[in-house]
Amino acid sequence: MLWILPLEILTERYTEQWHRWFEHGCKKRGIDYSFVEGIPLTSTIENGWVLDTHGTNYWKMTQIAAVCKLFREGRVHSGDSFFTMDMWHPGLEVIPYMAQMDELDVKVYGFLHAGSYTEGDFAEPMAPWAVQFERGWASICHKIFVGSEYHRWVFWHARVEALPGPILSVPDRIVATGNPYCSAEVLTTAGPLVPACERAKLVVFPNRWDTEKDPMRFIDILNLVWHIRQDFTAIATTSRATFRSNSQALLDGLSRANFPLKTVAGLTKTQYYETLASARVYVSTAIEETFGMCFVESATLGCTPVLPHKLSYPEMVDQDTRFLYRTNEEAAELIDQYLDEPLDASYYVQRYDHSFDRILYEMGY
């Protein structure tokens, strides 16, 4: 039996999609599986950046309580596996604890999104204690899945290799699979695509207006483009109910835009994909990105990506320098070029349609 611990369903994130995509992947392979659900506190992000602070901990703790019942009722057997969609999972250690006490051969796997070693992440200030928590994952899990080789390297060096004592004897237990994705669903949801060259000259910033996404650099870059030409508009989107940020200074910084910049909040997934499908250029200015989900979605829907030449981005476009910049000036030049002659980068996202299959294969299914 594969016991899956899903993330709580939040329509403003991709957690609802992952739930469906994982279920479809298991059914397609004929895997004997079961979801271990938690108890939701909220269906929106009321407190926090990526997930709701209180809601996600309550969800995960109640998942662990449900796992305890599974062991107690004798439903967990040798040969079973547990997979958590989020390695930042308090209480995960009770699985090997109970398995050992019950003399069961049970494996634990998880997907690692980010952590206190991730620059600008909400967990970064937690590093003084979280480092031990994160190091424990490496001891508990038979394999850890990450979205990119970049993230694999960062986690290995920051939380495993750099610390004393043997943890992972085989580095290959950290596997770069890419984030699970389904381009067909994204395309279907967005509807028929208009060729990028026929779209309005729109530049989109779909990342959160938060510190680790460095939105002020986005404004600085677009101000440079505005000096070159004044025939484009820009939009910053969010599925949050209101357009908010983890920094008031970033919200105040919206006034620094010399170009037309519209902010839109409360987008449904359909509206979000329709917005991406109406733009010519997507720009990232992230200071940290272990996997560029916004890039993958934007490229799928025909936006030409303009990406920092660092983090996970170079490997995601196979080092294709047509989409990478190092300075604001280089980014402005690319945007100026692609507003007139957009390029198709959808080729680079097709591999992620197979990410979940890779995860299942690595778990032996």
C-alpha positions as a Markdown table, in Angstrom:
| # | Residue | x | y | z |
|---|---|---|---|---|
| 1 | Met | 0.0 | 0.0 | 0.0 |
| 2 | Leu | 1.2 | 3.5 | -0.8 |
| 3 | Trp | -0.1 | 5.9 | 1.8 |
| 4 | Ile | -0.1 | 9.5 | 0.4 |
| 5 | Leu | -0.1 | 12.5 | 2.7 |
| 6 | Pro | -1.4 | 15.3 | 0.4 |
| 7 | Leu | -1.2 | 19.0 | 1.0 |
| 8 | Glu | -4.3 | 20.8 | 2.1 |
| 9 | Ile | -6.5 | 21.9 | -0.8 |
| 10 | Leu | -6.1 | 25.6 | -1.4 |
| 11 | Thr | -7.4 | 26.9 | -4.7 |
| 12 | Glu | -4.9 | 29.8 | -4.7 |
| 13 | Arg | -2.1 | 27.3 | -4.8 |
| 14 | Tyr | -1.5 | 24.2 | -6.9 |
| 15 | Thr | -2.3 | 21.8 | -4.0 |
| 16 | Glu | -5.8 | 20.9 | -5.4 |
| 17 | Gln | -4.2 | 20.1 | -8.7 |
| 18 | Trp | -1.5 | 17.9 | -7.1 |
| 19 | His | -4.2 | 15.9 | -5.3 |
| 20 | Arg | -5.9 | 15.1 | -8.6 |
| 21 | Trp | -2.7 | 14.5 | -10.6 |
| 22 | Phe | -1.3 | 12.1 | -8.0 |
| 23 | Glu | -4.6 | 10.2 | -7.9 |
| 24 | His | -4.7 | 9.9 | -11.7 |
| 25 | Gly | -1.0 | 8.8 | -11.8 |
| 26 | Cys | -1.6 | 6.1 | -9.2 |
| 27 | Lys | -4.8 | 4.8 | -11.0 |
| 28 | Lys | -3.0 | 4.8 | -14.3 |
| 29 | Arg | -0.3 | 2.5 | -12.9 |
| 30 | Gly | -2.8 | 0.3 | -11.0 |
| 31 | Ile | -1.1 | 1.1 | -7.7 |
| 32 | Asp | -2.8 | 0.2 | -4.4 |
| 33 | Tyr | -2.9 | 3.6 | -2.7 |
| 34 | Ser | -4.8 | 5.6 | -0.2 |
| 35 | Phe | -4.8 | 9.3 | 0.7 |
| 36 | Val | -4.4 | 10.2 | 4.4 |
| 37 | Glu | -6.3 | 13.4 | 4.7 |
| 38 | Gly | -6.0 | 16.0 | 7.5 |
| 39 | Ile | -8.6 | 18.2 | 9.0 |
| 40 | Pro | -8.8 | 21.7 | 7.3 |
| 41 | Leu | -8.9 | 24.9 | 9.4 |
| 42 | Thr | -9.3 | 27.2 | 6.4 |
| 43 | Ser | -9.6 | 27.1 | 2.6 |
| 44 | Thr | -7.6 | 30.2 | 2.0 |
| 45 | Ile | -4.2 | 31.7 | 3.1 |
| 46 | Glu | -5.2 | 33.9 | 6.0 |
| 47 | Asn | -1.9 | 34.0 | 7.8 |
| 48 | Gly | 1.4 | 33.2 | 6.0 |
| 49 | Trp | 3.1 | 33.5 | 2.6 |
| 50 | Val | 2.9 | 30.2 | 0.8 |
| 51 | Leu | 0.5 | 28.2 | 2.9 |
| 52 | Asp | -1.7 | 29.3 | 5.9 |
| 53 | Thr | 0.6 | 29.1 | 8.9 |
| 54 | His | -2.0 | 27.7 | 11.3 |
| 55 | Gly | -4.0 | 25.7 | 8.8 |
| 56 | Thr | -1.1 | 23.8 | 7.3 |
| 57 | Asn | 0.3 | 22.8 | 10.7 |
| 58 | Tyr | -3.2 | 21.7 | 11.9 |
| 59 | Trp | -3.7 | 19.8 | 8.7 |
| 60 | Lys | -0.4 | 18.0 | 9.0 |
| 61 | Met | -0.7 | 17.2 | 12.6 |
| 62 | Thr | -4.2 | 15.7 | 12.1 |
| 63 | Gln | -2.7 | 13.7 | 9.2 |
| 64 | Ile | -0.1 | 12.3 | 11.6 |
| 65 | Ala | -2.9 | 11.5 | 14.1 |
| 66 | Ala | -4.7 | 9.6 | 11.3 |
| 67 | Val | -1.4 | 7.7 | 10.5 |
| 68 | Cys | -1.2 | 6.7 | 14.2 |
| 69 | Lys | -4.7 | 5.2 | 13.9 |
| 70 | Leu | -3.7 | 3.2 | 10.8 |
| 71 | Phe | -0.8 | 1.6 | 12.7 |
| 72 | Arg | -3.0 | 1.0 | 15.8 |
| 73 | Glu | -5.7 | -0.7 | 13.6 |
| 74 | Gly | -3.1 | -3.0 | 12.0 |
| 75 | Arg | -3.7 | -1.5 | 8.5 |
| 76 | Val | 0.0 | -0.7 | 7.9 |
| 77 | His | 2.1 | -3.7 | 6.8 |
| 78 | Ser | 5.7 | -4.5 | 5.9 |
| 79 | Gly | 6.3 | -3.3 | 2.3 |
| 80 | Asp | 4.1 | -0.3 | 2.6 |
| 81 | Ser | 5.3 | 3.2 | 1.8 |
| 82 | Phe | 4.4 | 6.7 | 3.0 |
| 83 | Phe | 4.8 | 9.7 | 0.7 |
| 84 | Thr | 4.3 | 13.2 | 1.9 |
| 85 | Met | 3.7 | 16.0 | -0.7 |
| 86 | Asp | 5.6 | 18.4 | 1.7 |
| 87 | Met | 8.7 | 17.4 | 3.5 |
| 88 | Trp | 8.2 | 20.3 | 5.9 |
| 89 | His | 5.9 | 17.9 | 7.8 |
| 90 | Pro | 5.9 | 18.1 | 11.6 |
| 91 | Gly | 5.6 | 14.7 | 13.2 |
| 92 | Leu | 6.9 | 12.7 | 10.3 |
| 93 | Glu | 9.3 | 10.9 | 12.6 |
| 94 | Val | 6.5 | 9.0 | 14.2 |
| 95 | Ile | 6.2 | 6.8 | 11.1 |
| 96 | Pro | 9.7 | 5.2 | 11.4 |
| 97 | Tyr | 9.2 | 5.2 | 15.2 |
| 98 | Met | 6.0 | 3.2 | 15.1 |
| 99 | Ala | 7.3 | 1.0 | 12.2 |
| 100 | Gln | 10.3 | 0.0 | 14.2 |
| 101 | Met | 8.3 | -0.6 | 17.4 |
| 102 | Asp | 5.9 | -2.8 | 15.4 |
| 103 | Glu | 8.8 | -4.5 | 13.6 |
| 104 | Leu | 7.5 | -3.4 | 10.2 |
| 105 | Asp | 9.6 | -2.7 | 7.1 |
| 106 | Val | 8.0 | 0.6 | 6.0 |
| 107 | Lys | 9.6 | 3.2 | 3.7 |
| 108 | Val | 9.1 | 7.0 | 3.9 |
| 109 | Tyr | 9.4 | 9.4 | 1.0 |
| 110 | Gly | 8.7 | 13.1 | 0.5 |
| 111 | Phe | 8.8 | 16.0 | -1.8 |
| 112 | Leu | 11.0 | 18.9 | -0.7 |
| 113 | His | 9.9 | 22.4 | -1.8 |
| 114 | Ala | 12.1 | 24.7 | 0.2 |
| 115 | Gly | 13.4 | 25.3 | 3.7 |
| 116 | Ser | 15.3 | 27.5 | 6.1 |
| 117 | Tyr | 18.4 | 27.2 | 3.8 |
| 118 | Thr | 16.4 | 28.9 | 1.0 |
| 119 | Glu | 17.3 | 32.6 | 0.7 |
| 120 | Gly | 14.3 | 34.9 | 1.3 |
| 121 | Asp | 12.0 | 32.0 | 2.3 |
| 122 | Phe | 9.7 | 32.5 | 5.2 |
| 123 | Ala | 11.5 | 29.7 | 7.0 |
| 124 | Glu | 15.0 | 31.3 | 6.7 |
| 125 | Pro | 14.8 | 33.0 | 10.1 |
| 126 | Met | 13.9 | 29.6 | 11.6 |
| 127 | Ala | 17.3 | 28.2 | 10.6 |
| 128 | Pro | 18.8 | 28.1 | 14.1 |
| 129 | Trp | 16.4 | 25.3 | 15.1 |
| 130 | Ala | 15.1 | 24.2 | 11.7 |
| 131 | Val | 18.5 | 23.0 | 10.6 |
| 132 | Gln | 18.1 | 20.0 | 12.9 |
| 133 | Phe | 14.6 | 19.4 | 11.8 |
| 134 | Glu | 15.6 | 19.5 | 8.1 |
| 135 | Arg | 18.6 | 17.3 | 8.7 |
| 136 | Gly | 16.3 | 14.8 | 10.3 |
| 137 | Trp | 14.4 | 14.4 | 7.0 |
| 138 | Ala | 17.6 | 13.0 | 5.5 |
| 139 | Ser | 17.7 | 10.4 | 8.1 |
| 140 | Ile | 14.0 | 9.4 | 8.0 |
| 141 | Cys | 13.4 | 9.4 | 4.2 |
| 142 | His | 14.5 | 6.6 | 1.9 |
| 143 | Lys | 14.4 | 9.2 | -0.9 |
| 144 | Ile | 13.8 | 12.9 | -1.1 |
| 145 | Phe | 12.4 | 14.4 | -4.3 |
| 146 | Val | 13.1 | 17.9 | -5.4 |
| 147 | Gly | 12.2 | 20.1 | -8.4 |
| 148 | Ser | 15.7 | 20.7 | -9.8 |
| 149 | Glu | 19.3 | 19.7 | -9.7 |
| 150 | Tyr | 19.9 | 23.2 | -8.3 |
| 151 | His | 17.7 | 22.5 | -5.3 |
| 152 | Arg | 19.3 | 19.0 | -4.9 |
| 153 | Trp | 22.7 | 20.7 | -4.7 |
| 154 | Val | 21.6 | 23.4 | -2.3 |
| 155 | Phe | 20.0 | 21.0 | 0.1 |
| 156 | Trp | 22.9 | 18.6 | 0.0 |
| 157 | His | 25.5 | 21.2 | 0.7 |
| 158 | Ala | 23.5 | 23.2 | 3.2 |
| 159 | Arg | 21.9 | 20.5 | 5.3 |
| 160 | Val | 23.8 | 17.3 | 4.7 |
| 161 | Glu | 27.4 | 17.6 | 3.6 |
| 162 | Ala | 28.2 | 20.7 | 5.6 |
| 163 | Leu | 27.2 | 19.1 | 8.9 |
| 164 | Pro | 29.2 | 16.6 | 10.9 |
| 165 | Gly | 28.2 | 12.9 | 11.1 |
| 166 | Pro | 26.9 | 10.5 | 8.4 |
| 167 | Ile | 23.4 | 11.1 | 7.3 |
| 168 | Leu | 22.9 | 10.2 | 3.7 |
| 169 | Ser | 25.5 | 7.6 | 2.7 |
| 170 | Val | 24.3 | 7.8 | -0.9 |
| 171 | Pro | 23.7 | 11.3 | -2.4 |
| 172 | Asp | 21.4 | 9.7 | -5.0 |
| 173 | Arg | 18.7 | 9.4 | -2.4 |
| 174 | Ile | 18.0 | 13.1 | -3.2 |
| 175 | Val | 16.4 | 12.9 | -6.6 |
| 176 | Ala | 15.6 | 15.8 | -8.9 |
| 177 | Thr | 12.3 | 14.8 | -10.6 |
| 178 | Gly | 10.9 | 18.2 | -11.4 |
| 179 | Asn | 7.6 | 19.3 | -9.8 |
| 180 | Pro | 4.5 | 17.3 | -10.8 |
| 181 | Tyr | 2.7 | 19.1 | -13.6 |
| 182 | Cys | 0.0 | 18.6 | -16.3 |
| 183 | Ser | 0.4 | 20.9 | -19.3 |
| 184 | Ala | -2.7 | 19.4 | -21.0 |
| 185 | Glu | -4.9 | 20.5 | -18.1 |
| 186 | Val | -3.4 | 24.0 | -18.1 |
| 187 | Leu | -4.0 | 24.3 | -21.8 |
| 188 | Thr | -7.5 | 23.0 | -21.6 |
| 189 | Thr | -8.4 | 25.4 | -18.7 |
| 190 | Ala | -7.0 | 28.4 | -20.6 |
| 191 | Gly | -8.9 | 27.6 | -23.8 |
| 192 | Pro | -7.8 | 28.2 | -27.4 |
| 193 | Leu | -4.5 | 30.1 | -27.5 |
| 194 | Val | -4.0 | 33.2 | -29.5 |
| 195 | Pro | -0.5 | 33.3 | -31.1 |
| 196 | Ala | 1.8 | 35.4 | -28.9 |
| 197 | Cys | 2.6 | 37.8 | -31.8 |
| 198 | Glu | -1.1 | 38.6 | -32.0 |
| 199 | Arg | -1.6 | 39.4 | -28.4 |
| 200 | Ala | -1.5 | 42.8 | -26.7 |
| 201 | Lys | 1.9 | 44.0 | -25.7 |
| 202 | Leu | 1.5 | 42.9 | -22.1 |
| 203 | Val | 4.2 | 41.9 | -19.6 |
| 204 | Val | 3.1 | 39.7 | -16.8 |
| 205 | Phe | 4.5 | 39.2 | -13.2 |
| 206 | Pro | 2.5 | 36.3 | -11.8 |
| 207 | Asn | 4.8 | 35.6 | -8.8 |
| 208 | Arg | 3.9 | 36.6 | -5.3 |
| 209 | Trp | 4.6 | 40.3 | -4.5 |
| 210 | Asp | 6.9 | 39.1 | -1.7 |
| 211 | Thr | 10.5 | 39.6 | -0.7 |
| 212 | Glu | 11.9 | 36.5 | -2.2 |
| 213 | Lys | 10.5 | 37.3 | -5.6 |
| 214 | Asp | 12.1 | 40.8 | -5.6 |
| 215 | Pro | 9.3 | 42.7 | -7.4 |
| 216 | Met | 11.1 | 46.0 | -7.1 |
| 217 | Arg | 13.6 | 44.7 | -9.5 |
| 218 | Phe | 10.8 | 43.9 | -11.9 |
| 219 | Ile | 9.7 | 47.6 | -11.6 |
| 220 | Asp | 13.2 | 48.8 | -12.2 |
| 221 | Ile | 13.6 | 46.6 | -15.3 |
| 222 | Leu | 10.3 | 47.7 | -16.8 |
| 223 | Asn | 11.2 | 51.4 | -16.1 |
| 224 | Leu | 14.2 | 50.8 | -18.3 |
| 225 | Val | 12.0 | 49.4 | -21.0 |
| 226 | Trp | 9.7 | 52.4 | -20.7 |
| 227 | His | 12.6 | 54.6 | -21.6 |
| 228 | Ile | 13.0 | 52.6 | -24.8 |
| 229 | Arg | 9.3 | 52.4 | -25.8 |
| 230 | Gln | 5.9 | 53.4 | -24.4 |
| 231 | Asp | 3.6 | 50.9 | -26.1 |
| 232 | Phe | 3.3 | 48.2 | -23.5 |
| 233 | Thr | 1.4 | 47.5 | -20.2 |
| 234 | Ala | 2.2 | 45.3 | -17.3 |
| 235 | Ile | 0.1 | 43.3 | -14.9 |
| 236 | Ala | 0.9 | 41.7 | -11.5 |
| 237 | Thr | -1.5 | 38.9 | -10.5 |
| 238 | Thr | -2.4 | 37.0 | -7.4 |
| 239 | Ser | -5.0 | 34.5 | -6.5 |
| 240 | Arg | -5.1 | 35.9 | -3.0 |
| 241 | Ala | -8.4 | 37.7 | -2.1 |
| 242 | Thr | -6.5 | 41.0 | -1.9 |
| 243 | Phe | -3.2 | 42.1 | -3.5 |
| 244 | Arg | -0.9 | 41.9 | -0.5 |
| 245 | Ser | 2.7 | 41.4 | 0.4 |
| 246 | Asn | 4.9 | 40.3 | 3.2 |
| 247 | Ser | 6.4 | 43.8 | 3.1 |
| 248 | Gln | 4.6 | 47.1 | 3.2 |
| 249 | Ala | 7.6 | 48.6 | 1.5 |
| 250 | Leu | 7.0 | 46.4 | -1.6 |
| 251 | Leu | 3.4 | 47.6 | -1.8 |
| 252 | Asp | 4.5 | 51.2 | -1.4 |
| 253 | Gly | 7.0 | 50.5 | -4.2 |
| 254 | Leu | 4.2 | 50.1 | -6.7 |
| 255 | Ser | 4.2 | 53.8 | -7.1 |
| 256 | Arg | 7.8 | 53.7 | -8.5 |
| 257 | Ala | 6.4 | 52.3 | -11.8 |
| 258 | Asn | 6.7 | 54.8 | -14.6 |
| 259 | Phe | 4.8 | 52.4 | -16.9 |
| 260 | Pro | 1.2 | 51.3 | -16.8 |
| 261 | Leu | 1.0 | 48.6 | -14.1 |
| 262 | Lys | -2.2 | 46.9 | -13.1 |
| 263 | Thr | -2.6 | 44.7 | -10.1 |
| 264 | Val | -5.2 | 42.0 | -10.1 |
| 265 | Ala | -6.3 | 39.9 | -7.1 |
| 266 | Gly | -8.7 | 37.0 | -6.4 |
| 267 | Leu | -8.1 | 35.2 | -9.7 |
| 268 | Thr | -9.4 | 31.7 | -10.1 |
| 269 | Lys | -7.2 | 29.2 | -11.8 |
| 270 | Thr | -9.1 | 29.7 | -15.1 |
| 271 | Gln | -8.7 | 33.5 | -14.9 |
| 272 | Tyr | -5.1 | 33.2 | -14.0 |
| 273 | Tyr | -4.4 | 30.9 | -17.0 |
| 274 | Glu | -6.4 | 33.2 | -19.2 |
| 275 | Thr | -4.3 | 36.2 | -18.1 |
| 276 | Leu | -1.1 | 34.3 | -18.9 |
| 277 | Ala | -2.5 | 33.3 | -22.2 |
| 278 | Ser | -3.1 | 37.0 | -23.0 |
| 279 | Ala | 0.4 | 38.2 | -22.4 |
| 280 | Arg | 3.5 | 38.2 | -24.6 |
| 281 | Val | 6.3 | 38.2 | -22.0 |
| 282 | Tyr | 6.7 | 36.7 | -18.5 |
| 283 | Val | 9.4 | 38.2 | -16.3 |
| 284 | Ser | 10.9 | 36.6 | -13.2 |
| 285 | Thr | 13.2 | 38.6 | -10.8 |
| 286 | Ala | 13.2 | 35.9 | -8.0 |
| 287 | Ile | 16.2 | 35.9 | -5.6 |
| 288 | Glu | 15.5 | 32.3 | -4.9 |
| 289 | Glu | 13.7 | 29.6 | -7.0 |
| 290 | Thr | 14.0 | 25.9 | -6.5 |
| 291 | Phe | 11.5 | 25.3 | -9.3 |
| 292 | Gly | 9.9 | 27.9 | -11.4 |
| 293 | Met | 6.2 | 26.9 | -11.5 |
| 294 | Cys | 5.2 | 30.3 | -12.8 |
| 295 | Phe | 7.7 | 29.9 | -15.6 |
| 296 | Val | 6.3 | 26.5 | -16.5 |
| 297 | Glu | 2.7 | 27.7 | -16.6 |
| 298 | Ser | 3.6 | 30.9 | -18.5 |
| 299 | Ala | 5.7 | 29.0 | -21.1 |
| 300 | Thr | 2.9 | 26.4 | -21.6 |
| 301 | Leu | 0.5 | 29.3 | -22.4 |
| 302 | Gly | 2.8 | 31.0 | -24.9 |
| 303 | Cys | 4.5 | 33.7 | -22.9 |
| 304 | Thr | 8.2 | 34.3 | -23.7 |
| 305 | Pro | 10.1 | 33.9 | -20.4 |
| 306 | Val | 12.8 | 36.4 | -19.3 |
| 307 | Leu | 14.6 | 34.7 | -16.4 |
| 308 | Pro | 17.6 | 35.4 | -14.1 |
| 309 | His | 20.7 | 33.5 | -15.2 |
| 310 | Lys | 20.9 | 31.7 | -11.8 |
| 311 | Leu | 19.0 | 29.4 | -9.4 |
| 312 | Ser | 16.9 | 26.6 | -11.1 |
| 313 | Tyr | 16.2 | 28.7 | -14.2 |
| 314 | Pro | 19.2 | 27.9 | -16.4 |
| 315 | Glu | 18.6 | 24.1 | -16.1 |
| 316 | Met | 14.9 | 24.5 | -16.7 |
| 317 | Val | 15.6 | 26.1 | -20.2 |
| 318 | Asp | 18.7 | 23.9 | -20.9 |
| 319 | Gln | 21.0 | 26.8 | -20.6 |
| 320 | Asp | 19.3 | 28.6 | -23.5 |
| 321 | Thr | 20.7 | 32.1 | -23.1 |
| 322 | Arg | 17.9 | 33.6 | -25.3 |
| 323 | Phe | 15.8 | 33.6 | -22.1 |
| 324 | Leu | 18.4 | 34.4 | -19.5 |
| 325 | Tyr | 19.7 | 37.7 | -18.2 |
| 326 | Arg | 22.3 | 38.8 | -15.7 |
| 327 | Thr | 21.7 | 42.5 | -15.4 |
| 328 | Asn | 18.7 | 44.7 | -15.5 |
| 329 | Glu | 19.9 | 46.2 | -18.7 |
| 330 | Glu | 20.1 | 42.7 | -20.3 |
| 331 | Ala | 16.6 | 41.9 | -19.1 |
| 332 | Ala | 15.2 | 45.2 | -20.6 |
| 333 | Glu | 16.8 | 44.4 | -23.9 |
| 334 | Leu | 15.2 | 40.9 | -24.0 |
| 335 | Ile | 11.8 | 42.3 | -23.1 |
| 336 | Asp | 12.1 | 45.0 | -25.7 |
| 337 | Gln | 12.9 | 42.3 | -28.3 |
| 338 | Tyr | 10.2 | 39.8 | -27.3 |
| 339 | Leu | 7.5 | 42.4 | -27.2 |
| 340 | Asp | 7.9 | 42.6 | -30.9 |
| 341 | Glu | 9.1 | 39.0 | -31.7 |
| 342 | Pro | 8.0 | 36.6 | -28.9 |
| 343 | Leu | 9.6 | 33.1 | -28.8 |
| 344 | Asp | 8.0 | 29.8 | -28.0 |
| 345 | Ala | 9.6 | 28.2 | -24.9 |
| 346 | Ser | 6.9 | 25.5 | -24.3 |
| 347 | Tyr | 9.3 | 22.8 | -25.4 |
| 348 | Tyr | 11.1 | 23.2 | -22.1 |
| 349 | Val | 8.1 | 22.4 | -19.9 |
| 350 | Gln | 7.0 | 19.1 | -21.5 |
| 351 | Arg | 9.4 | 17.0 | -19.4 |
| 352 | Tyr | 7.6 | 18.0 | -16.3 |
| 353 | Asp | 4.5 | 16.1 | -17.5 |
| 354 | His | 6.4 | 13.0 | -16.5 |
| 355 | Ser | 7.6 | 14.2 | -13.0 |
| 356 | Phe | 5.0 | 12.2 | -11.1 |
| 357 | Asp | 5.9 | 9.1 | -13.1 |
| 358 | Arg | 9.5 | 9.6 | -12.2 |
| 359 | Ile | 8.6 | 9.9 | -8.5 |
| 360 | Leu | 6.6 | 6.7 | -8.6 |
| 361 | Tyr | 9.4 | 4.9 | -10.4 |
| 362 | Glu | 11.9 | 6.0 | -7.8 |
| 363 | Met | 9.7 | 4.7 | -5.1 |
| 364 | Gly | 9.6 | 1.3 | -6.9 |
| 365 | Tyr | 6.1 | 1.5 | -8.4 |
